[in-house]
């Protein structure tokens, strides 16, 4: 079942194409990694998907019953304020905002969802701790818990392990894999780590302004761009 | 002491000034939590300078100052917000240019109009004698609007202040909230300028938020503490000013500074 389809999508900054003529689809249950060099437009693809940047041309289809409110988002770690006065619970609960529409307050259901996703990520005991006092790995789990309780169908992760130490990196990969396999959450992940990408993903999108490769992981490993990139 | 405070409140103009001061400080503190956390602290400062320029031009042209300066400052607020959002233009430098230009144009307007009997000092550092009934009604309106907005939009404000991209990505219109905050800040600055003056009004925005963040680390506690601190400092400032015959605006700022230092030390001790 397709969730999202990119159709000839181009996005430009100040008249220069960041990505050009991109086509791919995300199916339910997919684990899609977006790989490529620095500046290849990986994050731009995700920003387009999240409607954070306007499209120059083309169209991104969210295929019903999928809506924007079914997308959970984990931003790049360095882009999130880590000196912000908020408790872990406050941060996670804020993931339920889009579920509330114009109703001003969170309901019991939202609080339960927040607690449940904190339980899943093993941070329930940090509930009342200040977010700014946590370690990098704990902060990243908190943001992941927020993303999970905001949406169940599609999780978009922008370099989720950048800036984390190897042990925490492995933990993050395990958590994401579990969400994908046990809960059936579709994953779209921008990754610097090509080896982890081919290890976990079932589909690869290799970007270099344009799509260099899109298809299954197994085909990618044997393709020309895949072999070149994996070697380098 | 009690007698002294009762006697102080018996003057109509002081009562009016204190009421406006408390209401402005309360709304400034709530808006300030958003502005400071979004790193928009300088917007308040820029707006007060634009407010001065607008006020001076209004006086020179014989317009009613409030009716002229409120729309001008609102336009400036949207403009400054736009600059601060767009990181390709250097936001802080742009605000500095706008601030000094507004003051300069205001001074020239006053000078050209020749011999207006206003005291520039009052505009720069505030005066409780400048507070009118209209100020009182507007500040009641603004603070009620700010408080109602804050309660109804509390969760959205928290989420959008923490991580604007996330909130936008999940389909909430953040721009509208930013505009609302800018609009209310603009009106609050114009009204508050009467008491605090052009140069001191931004302290009402910045101090309470910074002070409460020294000690508290949850969003709810920071908001509540900022509100309490701001009202306390205005009241303490007015009493001290009256007691020692000091300028009220400056005394309120010093009260804020004192509380900030106390909270900083407390924060350190709690951590240690």
Interface residues (C-beta under 8 A of the other chain):
Chain A: X50 X51 X52 X67 X68 X69 X71 X72 X73 X75 X79 X80 X81 X84 X85 X86 X87 X90 X91 X93 X94 X95 X97 X98 X100 X104 X105 X106 X128 X130 X131 X132 X133 X146 X150 X151 X156
Chain B: X37 X151 X152 X153 X154 X155 X156 X158 X159 X161 X162 X163 X165 X166 X167 X168 X169 X170 X171 X172 X213 X216 X217 X218 X219 X220 X221 X222
